[in-house]
């Protein structure tokens, strides 16, 4: 019932151009967005095809090359040769679908599309198609390899999609040392000319073109990918003065990135484009470019908040039972969840020991590790039954390698126990093999009514449309680092907004209620300290997109504390997302709607400021605004906040007086 419906219009134009790449070059193929502001131009040259992208006649990507390098019997070879034949068709389309989890529950997006078929003039006459789509907030392109005689499979060594930037835009990106990574890095912010060459950049990458729109107004662009299916994850590198794609290699395959049977296709290469970067966070492009929902019945899927006691150090009250992998510790957290409307309790383990049989070191798997066998003394069915009696679901932490040893047996056992979902951790790769492993976990998890949370994993690519049981994933540096001497700062949070968050659900260890000034921070493995104010932490529940938001501190840290009522009230799914004001690297205010009510979260960087946030995103009517704001002395006492209530409407503003590292969280209840 949640499957997407695609309603393509009749083709508007059919143009045929032949003998390309050096033999009577055809006219360029041009494609405009539905509103006419974005233009993509594809050209054949006497070597490689190239494309350019402009916004209102301002060129942002200039003559960027496209190439595909295959492993052939004679060695590495480009697909493109002299005399290729080109044929282009064009059509209009519209994507209309619903999302049970997503930044907007109902989607109705228009696009224009060109399909450019390129065929070898001799030898095997192999052909492929470059699909280009133009939306009002960006463009996307992918290669399609149709089924054809004489070409049944390929081995790809490099894709070499180029992004030749016009001018010297300001770059924001996370740079990584190699392909084996948990994707948890900090971000550089500098002019593109000052970025290091031949360094892997994780996507999304964010770019600001100062004054590009005329009159001194900047334009913005972000680069990422959509529909990463049976393919290698993509990075960007600066090479020869441009950004170029670099795919994660298959382990032990001597540089091969992708091995595939035809028909096949690459992921979509996506460029968000526009004068308002907040529109990128409202956009549905990534889900638009994915396949429709693959799960027929989703009545079992319940997004919701979850505890995660590992973060706080497995704190329990000083009572008659010791903390550990036992029923009583889990019962304590289940009772806390039940008392405060937290949907899930997570069974993890204790003191570096997993909850299941594991003969490895700490959480790392050993040769006889088995997720279907709890440690001695732990009755998983007892825990699930007790939680169910309290209206709480049980989810578990697992290491992916142990899970994949016998995934069918594991999921069958989990369903018998009554487990509702899991965190799958330490993936640390995004080569084609790992991408397919994640797809298998999602597919089989859905068959057993299990939601999935990936950790140590790459960015999302819009697959929540196909597999909505993926409620969130990590792929970013987050508050777990506050347990060690590597604290996350409010500036780090802001850097995530226009990079990793653009790709979709972003899992943090949210909810730390022990904020301290920067001068007083020190590492604590138990009861960790956090930077930023209490209101900054509350606002992060709105700013971040996640359908399994964590409530990570220990129960006594919340009970009776100012602001906990906001965490209890915040929904876990949304119907609409708007960004009333944001300045990359300085502040961000996001508004999200659930039913008739709105939730507004604003986070600030290191400079105290006062913002007037327009409420023109509200539909007509009056709303009761409950505002949680920084106290006047929040710089010295960051856990202090002010709470006030006022009546507002769509023509009003809310003033946000933000401390250094501060925030504001607002509940807007329709009257």
C-alpha positions in Angstrom: 0.0 0.0 0.0 3.0 2.2 0.4 4.5 1.4 -2.9 5.4 4.4 -5.0 3.6 5.3 -8.2 5.5 6.8 -11.1 3.4 8.8 -13.7 5.7 9.6 -16.6 4.3 12.0 -19.2 4.5 11.3 -22.9 7.9 12.0 -24.3 8.1 15.7 -25.4 11.0 15.5 -27.8 12.9 12.8 -29.6 16.2 13.8 -31.2 18.7 11.6 -32.9 22.4 12.5 -33.4 24.9 10.0 -34.7 28.6 9.8 -35.5 29.6 11.5 -32.4 33.1 11.8 -30.8 35.0 13.2 -33.7 32.8 12.5 -36.8 30.4 15.4 -37.2 29.8 16.2 -33.6 26.1 16.5 -32.9 24.4 19.5 -31.2 24.6 19.5 -27.4 21.8 17.9 -25.4 20.2 20.5 -23.1 18.0 19.8 -20.2 16.2 22.3 -17.9 14.6 21.9 -14.5 10.8 22.3 -14.5 11.1 25.9 -13.2 13.8 26.7 -15.9 16.4 27.8 -13.4 18.8 24.9 -13.6 20.3 23.8 -17.0 22.4 20.7 -17.7 24.3 20.5 -21.0 25.7 17.3 -22.4 28.3 17.4 -25.2 30.2 14.9 -27.2 33.8 15.7 -27.8 36.5 13.9 -29.8 37.6 12.1 -26.6 35.2 11.9 -23.7 31.6 13.1 -23.1 31.4 16.2 -20.9 28.6 18.0 -19.1 28.0 21.4 -17.6 25.6 22.7 -15.1 24.3 26.3 -14.7 21.9 28.1 -12.4 20.2 31.1 -14.0 23.0 31.3 -16.5 25.7 31.1 -13.8 27.9 28.2 -14.6 28.7 26.0 -11.6 30.1 22.9 -13.2 32.1 23.6 -16.4 32.8 20.9 -19.1 33.3 18.1 -16.6 34.4 14.8 -18.1 32.6 11.4 -17.8 34.4 8.2 -18.2 34.2 4.5 -17.4 37.3 2.3 -17.2 36.7 -1.5 -17.6 39.0 -4.4 -17.1 39.4 -6.0 -20.5 41.4 -9.0 -21.7 44.0 -6.5 -23.0 44.0 -4.5 -19.8 42.3 -1.3 -18.5 40.3 0.4 -21.2 37.9 3.3 -21.5 34.4 2.5 -22.9 34.5 5.7 -25.0 36.3 5.7 -28.3 36.4 7.7 -31.5 33.2 7.7 -33.6 30.7 6.7 -30.9 27.0 7.0 -31.9 24.7 9.1 -29.7 20.9 9.2 -29.5 18.9 11.3 -27.0 15.3 11.2 -25.9 13.6 13.5 -23.4 10.5 13.3 -21.2 8.8 15.0 -18.3 7.9 13.0 -15.2 6.5 13.2 -11.7 7.2 11.1 -8.6 4.3 10.7 -6.3 4.6 8.5 -3.2 4.4 8.3 0.5 7.2 7.6 3.1 6.5 6.0 6.4 9.9 7.3 7.5 11.4 10.4 5.8 11.7 14.2 6.0 8.3 14.5 4.2 5.6 11.9 4.4 3.9 12.8 1.1 6.0 13.5 -2.0 5.0 15.0 -5.3 8.1 16.1 -7.3 8.4 17.0 -10.9 11.5 16.5 -13.1 12.7 16.5 -16.6 14.8 13.7 -17.9 17.1 13.0 -20.9 18.2 9.5 -21.8 21.4 9.6 -23.9 22.3 6.3 -25.5 25.9 5.8 -26.6 26.9 3.0 -28.8 30.3 1.7 -30.0 30.7 2.2 -33.8 32.6 -1.1 -34.3 33.7 -4.3 -32.6 30.9 -5.5 -30.2 28.6 -2.5 -30.7 28.2 -2.3 -26.9 25.8 0.4 -25.7 25.0 2.2 -22.5 22.7 5.0 -21.5 23.4 8.1 -19.5 20.2 9.2 -17.7 20.1 12.8 -16.5 17.3 14.3 -14.4 16.8 17.9 -13.5 14.7 18.8 -10.5 14.0 22.3 -9.2 16.5 21.8 -6.4 19.2 19.8 -8.2 20.3 17.4 -10.9 21.2 13.7 -11.0 22.9 11.4 -13.5 23.5 7.7 -13.7 24.8 5.1 -16.2 22.5 2.3 -17.3 23.8 -1.0 -18.8 20.9 -2.6 -20.7 20.7 -6.3 -21.5 22.2 -6.9 -24.9 23.8 -9.6 -27.1 27.5 -9.9 -26.9 27.9 -8.0 -23.5 26.7 -9.9 -20.5 29.0 -8.8 -17.6 31.6 -6.2 -16.7 34.4 -5.5 -14.3 34.8 -1.8 -13.5 38.1 -0.4 -12.5 37.1 3.3 -12.3 34.0 5.4 -13.0 35.7 8.8 -13.2 32.7 11.1 -13.0 34.1 14.6 -12.9 32.8 17.7 -11.2 34.9 20.6 -12.7 33.9 23.5 -10.5 33.7 27.0 -11.9 35.7 29.6 -9.9 37.0 28.9 -6.4 34.0 27.9 -4.2 34.3 27.4 -0.5 34.5 23.7 0.3 33.2 21.8 3.3 34.1 18.1 3.5 35.3 15.2 5.7 38.6 13.8 4.6 39.5 10.2 5.2 42.8 8.3 5.2 41.6 5.3 3.3 38.5 3.2 2.3 38.4 1.2 5.6 36.6 3.7 7.7 33.6 4.2 10.0 33.0 7.5 8.3 33.4 9.4 11.5 35.6 12.4 10.7 35.7 16.1 11.3 35.2 18.6 8.5 37.5 21.0 6.7 36.2 24.4 5.7 38.4 26.2 3.1 38.5 27.5 -0.5 38.6 24.7 -3.0 42.0 25.9 -4.2 43.5 25.2 -0.7 42.1 21.7 -0.4 44.7 18.9 -0.6 44.9 16.8 -3.7 44.4 13.0 -3.9 42.7 12.9 -0.5 39.4 10.9 -0.1 36.5 13.2 0.7 33.4 11.5 2.2 30.1 12.6 0.7 28.1 14.7 0.9 30.5 17.5 0.0 29.2 21.1 0.4 30.2 24.0 -1.7 29.5 27.7 -1.6 30.0 29.9 -4.6 30.3 33.5 -3.2 28.5 36.1 -5.3 27.6 33.6 -8.0 24.0 34.5 -8.2 24.6 38.2 -9.0 24.2 41.1 -6.6 26.6 39.5 -4.2 24.3 36.6 -3.3 26.0 33.2 -3.1 24.9 30.0 -4.7 25.3 26.6 -3.0 25.9 23.1 -4.2 26.3 19.7 -2.5 27.5 16.5 -4.1 26.4 13.0 -3.0 24.8 9.8 -4.4 21.4 8.1 -4.4 20.3 4.5 -4.8 23.6 2.8 -3.8 22.5 -0.8 -4.8 24.9 -3.6 -5.9 27.7 -1.1 -6.5 30.7 0.5 -4.7 30.3 3.5 -2.5 31.7 6.7 -4.0 34.1 9.3 -2.6 35.4 12.5 -4.2 39.1 13.4 -4.7 40.6 16.7 -5.9 42.7 15.7 -8.9 43.9 17.9 -11.8 42.0 20.9 -10.3 38.6 19.2 -10.2 36.6 16.8 -8.1 36.5 13.3 -9.4 34.8 10.1 -8.2 36.7 7.4 -6.5 35.0 4.1 -5.8 35.7 1.8 -2.9 37.6 -1.3 -4.1 36.5 -4.8 -3.6 38.7 -6.6 -1.1 41.3 -8.8 -2.7 40.2 -8.1 -6.3 43.3 -6.2 -7.5 41.7 -2.8 -8.0 38.3 -3.9 -9.3 35.6 -1.7 -8.0 32.4 -3.4 -9.4 31.6 -6.8 -10.8 28.2 -7.0 -12.4 25.9 -8.9 -14.8 23.8 -7.0 -17.3 21.3 -5.4 -17.0 22.9 -3.2 -14.3 23.1 0.5 -13.4 25.3 2.8 -11.4 23.9 4.8 -8.4 22.7 8.3 -9.2 25.3 11.1 -8.9 23.4 14.0 -7.3 24.1 17.7 -7.2 21.9 19.8 -4.9 21.8 23.3 -6.4 20.2 26.6 -5.3 20.5 30.0 -3.6 19.1 28.7 -0.3 21.0 25.8 1.3 18.1 25.1 3.7 16.2 23.8 0.6 18.7 20.9 0.4 17.4 19.7 3.8 13.8 19.9 2.6 14.5 18.1 -0.7 13.2 14.6 -1.6 15.7 14.1 -4.5 17.5 11.1 -2.8 14.3 9.2 -2.2 12.9 10.2 -5.6 15.7 8.4 -7.2 15.2 5.1 -5.4 13.0 2.2 -6.1 9.5 2.0 -4.6 8.8 0.3 -1.2 9.7 -3.4 -1.3 7.8 -4.3 1.8 4.1 -5.0 1.3 2.9 -4.8 4.9 4.5 -2.3 7.3 2.0 -2.5 10.1 4.7 -4.0 12.3 7.2 -1.1 11.8 7.2 1.3 14.8 9.8 4.1 14.7 10.4 5.5 18.2 13.0 6.7 20.7 15.4 4.2 22.3 17.7 4.1 25.3 21.3 3.1 24.9 22.9 2.5 28.3 26.4 1.8 26.9 26.9 5.6 26.4 26.2 6.5 30.0 28.5 3.7 31.3 25.7 1.2 32.2 24.7 3.2 35.2 22.2 1.6 37.6 21.0 2.7 41.1 23.0 1.5 44.1 20.6 -1.4 45.0 20.8 -5.0 45.7 21.7 -6.1 42.2 25.0 -5.4 40.3 25.1 -3.8 36.9 25.8 -6.5 34.2 24.3 -8.8 31.6 21.4 -9.8 33.8 17.7 -9.5 33.9 17.7 -6.8 36.7 19.8 -4.3 34.8 17.6 -4.6 31.7 14.5 -4.5 33.9 15.7 -1.1 35.4 16.0 0.5 31.9 12.8 -1.1 30.6 10.9 0.4 33.6 12.5 3.8 32.8 11.4 3.6 29.2 7.9 2.5 30.1 7.5 5.4 32.5 8.5 8.1 30.0 7.1 6.8 26.7 10.4 5.7 25.2 9.6 3.0 22.7 12.7 0.7 22.9 15.2 -0.7 25.3 18.5 -1.9 23.8 20.2 -5.0 25.1 23.9 -4.5 24.5 26.1 -6.2 27.1 28.3 -4.8 29.9 31.9 -3.8 30.4 33.0 -4.6 26.9 31.3 -8.0 26.9 28.5 -8.6 24.4 25.1 -10.1 25.5 25.7 -13.2 23.3 28.2 -15.9 23.2 31.5 -14.4 22.1 35.0 -15.7 22.3 36.6 -12.7 20.8 38.4 -9.8 22.5 35.9 -7.3 23.9 33.1 -6.8 21.3 35.2 -8.1 18.4 34.0 -11.5 17.3 35.8 -14.8 17.9 35.7 -18.0 15.9 32.7 -19.4 17.9 30.7 -16.3 18.5 27.0 -16.8 18.1 24.2 -14.2 18.4 21.5 -17.0 18.9 23.1 -18.0 22.2 22.8 -15.4 25.1 25.5 -15.5 27.7 24.9 -17.8 30.7 22.2 -16.5 33.0 20.6 -14.2 30.4 17.1 -15.3 29.3 16.3 -13.2 26.2 12.7 -14.4 26.0 12.2 -13.4 29.7 13.4 -9.9 28.9 11.3 -9.5 25.7 8.2 -10.8 27.5 8.7 -8.4 30.4 9.3 -5.5 28.1 6.2 -6.3 26.1 4.1 -6.3 29.3 5.3 -2.7 29.9 4.6 -1.6 26.3 8.3 -1.4 25.4 10.1 -3.1 22.5 13.5 -4.9 22.8 16.3 -4.3 20.3 19.8 -5.7 20.4 23.4 -4.7 19.5 25.2 -7.1 17.2 28.6 -7.2 15.4 27.9 -7.6 11.7 30.4 -10.4 11.2 28.7 -12.6 13.9 25.3 -11.8 12.4 26.3 -12.7 8.9 27.7 -16.1 9.9 24.1 -17.4 10.0 21.7 -14.6 9.4 18.7 -16.7 8.7 19.0 -18.7 11.9 19.6 -15.5 13.9 16.6 -13.6 12.5 14.4 -16.6 13.0 15.5 -16.8 16.7 15.2 -13.0 17.2 11.6 -13.1 15.9 10.8 -16.1 18.3 12.2 -14.2 21.2 10.2 -11.1 20.3 13.1 -8.8 19.4 11.9 -5.8 17.3 15.2 -4.5 15.9 18.9 -4.1 16.2 22.0 -2.0 15.8 24.4 -3.7 13.4 27.9 -2.3 14.1 31.5 -2.1 13.0 30.8 -2.3 9.2 33.6 0.1 8.4 33.5 -0.5 4.6 31.3 0.5 1.7 32.7 -1.6 -1.2 30.2 -3.5 -3.4 30.4 -6.6 -1.1 29.5 -4.6 2.0 26.8 -2.6 0.2 25.2 -6.0 -0.7 25.5 -7.2 2.9 23.6 -4.2 4.1 20.9 -4.8 1.5 20.6 -8.5 2.6 20.3 -7.4 6.3 17.5 -5.0 5.4 15.7 -7.5 3.1 15.8 -10.3 5.6 15.2 -8.1 8.5 11.9 -6.9 7.0 10.9 -10.5 6.4 11.3 -11.1 10.1 9.7 -7.7 11.2 13.0 -6.2 12.4 14.1 -2.6 12.1 17.8 -1.9 11.4 20.2 0.7 12.7 23.6 0.7 11.0 26.7 1.8 12.9 30.2 2.2 11.6 28.5 2.6 8.2 28.6 4.9 5.2 26.1 7.6 4.5 22.5 6.8 3.4 21.4 7.2 -0.2 17.6 7.4 0.0 17.0 3.6 0.4 14.5 4.3 3.2 12.0 4.6 0.3 12.7 0.9 -0.6 13.5 -0.4 2.8 11.8 1.8 5.4 12.9 -0.6 8.2 16.3 1.2 8.1 15.4 3.7 10.8 18.7 5.4 11.0 22.5 5.0 10.5 25.6 6.6 11.9 28.4 7.6 9.5 29.3 10.7 11.4 31.4 11.7 14.4 29.0 12.0 17.3 28.6 12.2 21.1 30.0 8.8 21.8 33.4 10.6 21.5 32.5 12.6 24.6 33.3 9.5 26.6 36.9 9.8 25.4 39.1 12.9 25.2 37.6 13.9 21.8 34.4 15.9 22.7 31.9 17.0 20.0 31.6 20.7 19.9 28.6 22.8 18.8 30.7 23.7 15.8 30.9 20.0 14.9 27.1 19.7 15.1 26.7 22.6 12.7 29.3 21.2 10.3 27.1 18.0 10.1 24.0 19.9 9.1 25.0 20.8 5.5 27.2 17.7 4.9 26.2 14.4 6.4 22.6 15.4 7.3 21.9 16.2 3.6 22.1 12.5 2.9 19.4 11.5 5.4 18.9 10.0 8.8 21.9 10.7 11.0 22.3 8.7 14.2 23.9 10.4 17.3 24.2 9.3 20.9 21.7 12.1 21.8 20.5 13.2 25.2 23.6 14.0 27.3 22.2 16.0 30.2 25.5 16.9 31.9 26.7 20.0 30.0 29.7 21.9 31.1 31.6 25.0 29.8 34.5 24.2 27.5 37.0 25.0 30.2 35.5 22.4 32.6 35.3 19.5 30.1 37.2 16.3 30.9 36.8 12.8 29.6 34.5 10.6 31.6 33.7 7.1 30.4 30.7 6.9 32.8 28.3 9.8 33.1 30.0 11.6 30.2 30.1 15.4 30.0 28.9 17.2 26.9 29.6 20.7 25.4 26.9 23.1 24.3 23.9 24.1 26.4 20.9 22.0 27.5 18.8 23.7 24.9 21.4 23.0 22.2 21.0 19.3 23.0 17.1 19.5 23.0 17.2 21.3 19.6 19.4 18.5 18.1 16.3 16.2 18.4 14.7 18.4 15.8 17.7 19.3 13.7 18.9 15.8 13.2 16.8 13.5 11.0 16.5 10.1 12.7 13.6 7.7 13.2 15.2 6.0 16.2 16.4 8.9 18.3 18.5 7.9 21.2 17.9 8.9 24.9 21.4 7.9 26.1 21.9 9.2 29.6 21.0 7.2 32.7 17.5 7.5 34.1 18.5 9.6 37.2 20.1 12.1 34.8 16.7 12.9 33.4 14.1 12.6 36.1 13.0 15.9 37.5 15.3 17.8 35.0 14.3 20.9 33.0 13.8 20.0 29.3 13.2 16.3 29.7 9.5 17.0 28.9 10.7 18.2 25.4 12.5 14.9 24.8 9.4 12.9 25.9 7.2 15.0 23.6 9.3 14.9 20.4 7.9 12.6 17.7 10.1 10.0 15.9 8.6 10.5 12.4 7.6 13.6 10.4 5.2 14.8 7.8 7.0 17.9 6.6 10.4 19.6 7.0 11.1 23.3 6.6 14.3 25.4 7.2 13.2 28.9 8.1 16.8 30.2 8.5 20.3 28.8 8.4 23.8 30.1 7.8 26.3 27.2 7.2 28.8 27.0 10.0 27.0 29.6 12.1 23.5 28.6 13.0 20.7 26.4 11.7 16.9 26.4 12.5 14.8 23.5 11.3 11.1 23.0 11.7 9.4 19.7 11.4 5.7 18.9 11.4 3.8 15.9 12.8 0.1 16.1 12.1 -1.0 19.6 12.9 1.8 20.4 15.3 5.3 21.7 14.6 8.6 21.4 16.4 11.3 24.0 15.9 15.0 23.4 16.8 17.8 26.0 16.5 21.4 25.3 17.2 24.2 27.9 17.4 27.9 28.0 17.0 30.6 29.6 19.2 29.3 33.2 18.9 26.4 34.3 21.0 23.7 35.9 18.9 20.0 36.8 18.8 17.9 35.5 15.8 14.4 36.4 14.8 13.0 33.2 13.3 10.0 33.7 11.0 7.1 31.4 11.4 5.8 31.8 7.8 6.1 28.0 7.4 3.0 27.6 9.7 -0.3 27.1 8.0 -3.1 29.6 8.9 -4.2 29.4 12.4 -3.1 30.0 16.0 -0.5 27.9 17.8 0.6 27.6 21.4 4.4 27.9 21.4 6.2 26.3 24.3 9.7 27.7 24.1 12.8 26.2 25.8 15.6 28.8 25.6 19.1 29.4 27.0 19.1 31.1 30.4 21.0 34.4 30.6 23.8 32.7 32.5 23.9 29.6 30.2 27.6 30.3 29.3 28.5 29.5 32.9 25.7 27.2 33.7 24.8 25.5 30.4 22.2 23.2 31.9 20.0 26.2 32.9 17.1 27.1 30.6 14.1 29.3 30.5 10.6 28.0 29.6 7.8 30.3 28.4 4.6 30.0 26.5 3.0 32.4 24.0 0.4 32.3 21.2 1.7 32.8 17.7 0.7 32.6 14.1 2.3 32.4 10.6 2.9 36.1 10.5 4.9 36.2 13.7 8.6 35.7 14.7 10.1 33.8 17.6 13.2 35.5 19.1 16.0 33.1 19.8 18.6 34.5 22.3 21.4 32.0 21.8 24.4 31.5 24.0 27.8 30.4 22.8 27.0 26.8 21.8 23.4 27.4 22.6 20.1 26.5 21.2 16.3 26.8 21.4 13.6 24.1 21.2 10.0 25.0 20.5 6.8 23.0 20.5 4.0 24.6 18.4 0.7 23.1 19.2 -2.2 24.0 16.9 -5.1 25.5 18.8 
